[in-house]
Amino acid sequence: MSSWNMINIQDGSSPIMEQMNNFHDHAMMFIMMIIILIMCMMMLLSINKINNNKFNENQTAELLWTTLPILILIMLVIPSLKVLYLSDEMNLPKLTIKTIGNQWYWNYEYSDFKNIEFSSFMIKNYKKTESFRLLDVDNIVTLPNKTKIRMIINSDDVIHSWTIPSLGVKIDAMPGRLNQTQMSISKSGMFFGQCSEICGMNHSFMPISIESTNMDHFKKFIKKF
């Protein structure tokens, strides 16, 4: 992994995360242009001590620095609303997974199949199993790629947050309430996340591990139960 990828946001592995990455680059372009412009103006003002009387109470200049920020905000609002709409859109999911947060582990139910339910605990002896520290779990959630998946999130005790950064998914698990989101994984691989809501003493020890695979491998995983 390059040093740039370590300090930058993760590569998008779902359509919604790719849209978020594009919006991030779009917003950063405007931010850098504004910063450079302000720095240049401050530098010129600090060097040049000549006062231009024609610039004082100039209606054209006032109209310009009022209209320009409005145009910039519009160019930021339109793509941000698009990303927000896509993240909340729910269109005929082909698979439903129910996730229940507990102190301090996750419980998963494959709602479309009978008797497929398991708990996912963090692997503590990661050196013996050659796993990733604080990320690997004993039971990995296996999901098919390029498939619309609905995640239903709930909690049995306190507020948790089910988060997979590379998939652009972050949704609170609240007791007494069902939250839902839809995701589609665009490629195969392993994806990791952690609880993003401080939920108690072992908050840092309830990771999320997802394996994205093709449909044939997913059917073999279902048949194990």
C-alpha positions in Angstrom: 0.0 0.0 0.0 1.4 3.3 -1.0 1.9 6.2 1.5 -0.7 8.2 -0.4 -3.4 5.5 0.0 -2.6 5.3 3.7 -3.5 9.0 4.2 -6.3 9.2 1.6 -9.8 7.7 1.8 -10.1 4.1 0.8 -10.7 3.0 -2.8 -14.4 2.6 -3.6 -15.6 -1.0 -3.9 -19.3 -0.2 -4.4 -21.1 2.2 -6.8 -22.1 4.5 -4.0 -18.5 4.7 -2.6 -17.2 5.5 -6.1 -19.7 8.4 -6.3 -18.5 9.6 -2.9 -14.9 9.5 -4.0 -15.8 11.5 -7.1 -17.6 14.1 -5.0 -14.6 14.3 -2.7 -12.3 15.0 -5.6 -14.8 17.5 -7.0 -15.1 19.4 -3.7 -11.3 19.3 -3.1 -10.8 21.0 -6.5 -12.9 24.0 -5.4 -11.4 24.1 -1.9 -7.8 24.2 -3.3 -8.8 27.0 -5.8 -10.3 29.0 -3.0 -7.3 28.5 -0.7 -4.9 29.5 -3.4 -6.9 32.6 -4.3 -7.2 33.8 -0.7 -3.5 33.2 -0.1 -2.6 35.2 -3.2 -4.9 38.1 -2.2 -3.4 38.1 1.3 0.1 38.1 -0.1 -0.7 41.0 -2.5 -2.3 43.0 0.3 0.6 42.6 2.6 3.1 43.7 -0.1 1.1 46.4 -1.8 0.3 49.4 0.5 -1.2 51.6 -2.3 -4.9 52.3 -1.8 -7.1 52.4 -4.9 -10.0 54.9 -4.3 -11.9 53.6 -7.3 -12.1 50.2 -5.6 -13.9 51.5 -2.5 -17.6 51.1 -2.6 -17.4 49.5 -6.0 -20.8 47.9 -6.8 -19.4 45.6 -9.5 -16.8 44.2 -7.1 -19.4 43.7 -4.4 -21.7 41.9 -6.9 -18.8 39.7 -8.0 -17.8 38.5 -4.5 -21.4 37.9 -3.6 -22.4 36.0 -6.8 -19.2 33.9 -7.0 -19.6 32.1 -3.7 -23.3 31.4 -4.5 -22.3 29.7 -7.8 -19.6 27.7 -6.0 -22.1 26.5 -3.5 -24.6 25.5 -6.2 -21.8 23.5 -8.0 -21.2 21.7 -4.7 -24.8 21.2 -3.6 -26.0 19.5 -6.9 -23.5 16.5 -6.8 -23.8 16.2 -3.0 -27.6 15.8 -3.3 -27.1 13.2 -6.0 -24.9 11.1 -3.7 -27.3 11.6 -0.8 -30.2 10.4 -3.0 -28.3 7.3 -4.3 -27.3 6.3 -0.7 -30.9 6.4 0.4 -32.4 4.7 -2.6 -33.9 1.2 -2.1 -34.7 -0.7 -5.2 -35.9 -4.4 -5.1 -33.0 -6.0 -3.1 -32.3 -9.6 -4.0 -30.8 -10.5 -0.6 -31.6 -9.3 2.9 -29.2 -9.5 5.9 -30.2 -8.6 9.4 -27.4 -7.4 11.6 -27.8 -7.1 15.4 -25.2 -5.2 17.5 -24.3 -6.5 20.9 -21.7 -5.7 23.6 -19.3 -6.5 22.0 -19.9 -8.6 18.9 -22.3 -8.7 15.9 -25.0 -11.2 15.2 -26.1 -11.9 11.6 -29.2 -13.5 10.1 -29.8 -14.4 6.5 -33.5 -13.5 6.4 -34.2 -15.1 3.0 -33.0 -18.5 4.3 -34.1 -20.7 7.2 -31.8 -21.3 10.2 -28.9 -19.3 8.9 -27.7 -17.2 11.9 -24.4 -16.8 13.6 -22.4 -14.5 15.8 -19.2 -12.8 14.8 -16.5 -12.3 17.4 -13.1 -10.7 17.0 -10.1 -13.1 16.8 -7.9 -12.4 19.8 -4.9 -14.7 19.1 -4.2 -13.1 15.7 -0.5 -14.1 15.8 -1.4 -17.8 15.8 -3.9 -17.5 13.0 -2.0 -15.1 10.9 -5.0 -12.7 10.8 -5.2 -8.9 10.9 -5.1 -7.4 14.4 -8.4 -6.0 15.6 -10.1 -6.7 12.2 -10.5 -10.4 11.6 -13.4 -12.4 13.1 -14.2 -16.0 13.6 -17.3 -16.0 11.4 -17.0 -14.0 8.2 -20.1 -12.6 6.5 -20.2 -13.9 2.9 -22.1 -11.9 0.3 -22.4 -12.2 -3.4 -20.9 -9.4 -5.5 -22.8 -7.3 -8.1 -26.0 -8.0 -6.2 -28.4 -5.6 -4.5 -28.3 -6.3 -0.7 -30.5 -4.8 1.9 -28.9 -4.5 5.4 -31.3 -4.3 8.3 -29.6 -3.0 11.4 -30.7 -3.3 15.0 -29.2 -3.5 18.5 -29.9 -5.5 21.6 -28.4 -3.2 24.2 -26.8 0.2 23.3 -26.2 2.2 20.2 -23.6 0.7 17.8 -22.7 1.7 14.3 -22.1 -0.8 11.5 -19.5 0.7 9.2 -17.6 -0.5 6.1 -15.6 2.5 4.8 -14.6 1.0 1.4 -18.3 0.2 0.7 -19.5 3.7 1.8 -21.8 2.1 4.4 -22.2 3.6 7.9 -25.5 3.1 9.7 -26.4 3.2 13.4 -27.7 0.1 15.2 -30.2 1.4 17.7 -32.2 -0.6 20.3 -35.9 -0.7 19.5 -35.5 0.6 16.0 -34.8 -1.0 12.6 -32.5 1.0 10.3 -31.9 -0.2 6.7 -29.5 0.5 3.9 -28.8 -1.0 0.5 -25.4 -1.8 -0.9 -23.9 -3.5 -3.9 -20.3 -4.8 -3.9 -18.7 -4.3 -7.3 -15.7 -6.7 -6.9 -14.6 -9.8 -5.0 -12.4 -9.6 -1.9 -12.3 -9.0 1.8 -13.6 -5.8 3.3 -13.2 -4.7 6.9 -14.9 -2.3 9.2 -15.4 -1.5 12.9 -18.1 -0.2 15.2 -18.0 3.6 14.8 -20.1 4.5 17.8 -18.6 4.5 21.3 -20.6 1.7 22.9 -18.7 0.7 26.0 -15.5 -0.7 27.3 -14.7 -3.0 24.4 -16.0 -0.7 21.7 -12.7 -1.1 19.8 -13.0 -4.9 19.7 -16.1 -5.6 17.6 -14.8 -5.5 14.0 -16.8 -6.3 10.8 -15.4 -8.7 8.1 -17.1 -9.3 4.8 -16.1 -11.6 2.0 -17.5 -10.7 -1.4 -17.6 -13.6 -3.8 -19.3 -14.9 -6.9 -22.8 -16.4 -6.8 -21.5 -20.0 -7.1 -19.3 -19.7 -4.0 -22.1 -17.9 -2.2 -24.4 -20.9 -2.8 -21.8 -23.3 -1.4 -21.6 -21.1 1.7 -25.4 -21.2 2.1 -25.4 -25.0 1.7 -23.1 -25.4 4.7 -25.9 -24.6 7.0 
